Amino acid sequence: MNSNNNTFTDKFKNFSFVLPAFLIFSVFYIYPFIYTFILSFHRGDAISGLEFVGWANFKEVLIYDKDWWRSMYNGGFITFWALTFQNILAFCLAMGVDRATRTGKIYRVIFFILPVLSEIIIGLLMREILISNPGILNQWLKNIGLGFIANNWLGNNKVLLTTALVHCWKGFGWAFVILLAGLQTIPEQLYEAARIDGANAWQTFRKVTLPLLTPVIAMVLVLTILGTMQAFAMILALTRGAGGLTEVPVMRIYNHLRGSQVGLACAEGVVLGIMLIAISFAMLYVSKRIRRRWGVLPS
């Protein structure tokens, strides 16, 4: 009997250590998630009153709202550039810094400065640089004799691509740090064994570096998709949405919340969340299959 009481007391003491964190997680994560799902079936501003409308909000988002799918396209376009240009740049820089013995720490600090800065600050700063009149970038191009390149970088034809490139410039630092950490976990003995066996640089990269780095690459890709599809602050500061040309899903949700369309905004949030979860699991599944194919995981 005493043994059972002692066991219960020990379990209660152990649980009491995680109870504060569990309460915070429940209040600020679990409860908002459940309440958001409930609100998605209603119409109203959640203050003056709500009207139950069933699946009407989801039908509006998935079938009738073309602007929602345009915002998804804009988010997907920016995500494509982040997955390719941003991550390839981060990977190349990580490979270079991994081999730099003396200056490696300096480069880590320099490349990680941008992710630390506020997205609002980056957006406002780049707006002042890229705006066409007078435009710091255009003026600088004219001063060095490249005035023919000067353009309206935030104009209708280029604003989405410009936004994607600014987002990549802002976000490649964290991908660089994660990939560099992954590279430094690969044992040096494997590279030495590959050199002894006569493997060249490309063979070493393909047979040693890439298979062992696949879990890290998969994590970076998933985080890139999740982060970019939820981008908001920097794009709002840079373009203000550009009349819908750079409106991304979270910005559209924000606009509906401002317009007292809380139920529709919650439905859009649920749809976006389900899509991102599905993409994340698909990416992790593909990564696992690739690692098994290369022999990194047991079959």
Phi, psi and omega in degrees: 000313178297324180297319179294319178296319179296320179296316179297319180296318179296318179295320179295319178297317179297318180293328181296335179289325181264353182301314179302316179294322179295320178294317178297316179297320181293317184289318188260352181233303185292310181299313177300323179297313180295318181293325176298317179297321178294316181296333182295345178262011182235167175232135182143186183256008177066007178240303181281340179154158181233146177238124180289126182234008178065229184271012185299320180296320180291324175296320178298317182291311189278333188246313192261334187273095179290329179295329176296315180290332174293320177295325176295321176297316179299316177296320177294323178297313179294322179296321179301315179293325178292320180293327184263284186300309184298311185285328176293318176298315180298320181293316179297317178294321178295320177297319180291315181291329180297333180263355178270112185276325185267320187257009184300316182295324180296315180295324178300316180294315183297312184287340182264002179294315185299313179298335180285328182292153179294141178295325178297316180297315179299316180298314180293321179296312181292331176296317179294328181284321189266343182301143192286333185225110001280326176082110181296317181295313180297319179295321179294319177298321178294323182293332181259013176083017179246037182299336180292343177276338182306140186204170173273087189294337178254021176283174186301324186282336188239357190294323181291317178294319178299317178299318179297317182291322177295319177298318178297317179298322180288325192256356186289342184296317181289324176296321177301314182294318181294315180294322178296318177298321177295319179297324183281352175272349180283123183299138179294335181298328179294321177292321178296319178296322178295320178294321179296324179283358177089015180287138176276184185297318181293318179296321178296318179296316186285325185264339183244299188295307187296313179298318182286338181267356183303316178300321179291318178298318179298319179295318178297318180296317180296314179296326177296314179297313181297316183290318184287319179292343176255011180297142183208302191298312182296320180292321178297317180289328184281314189236349185058022182092341178051044178064029180099348183290331177239021178287118180258168186307314183293326177294322178292321175299318179297318180295323178290325176295320177294330180271016178062025175258065188295317181298316179295319179297319179293321177298318177296321178296319178295315179299314179297317180297317179296318179299316182292322178296316179298316179297319181297314179294323178296318179296317180294323178295315179297319179299318180295319179296320180294318180295323176293323180296323181272359176085014178281328176249153175290143181282000000 
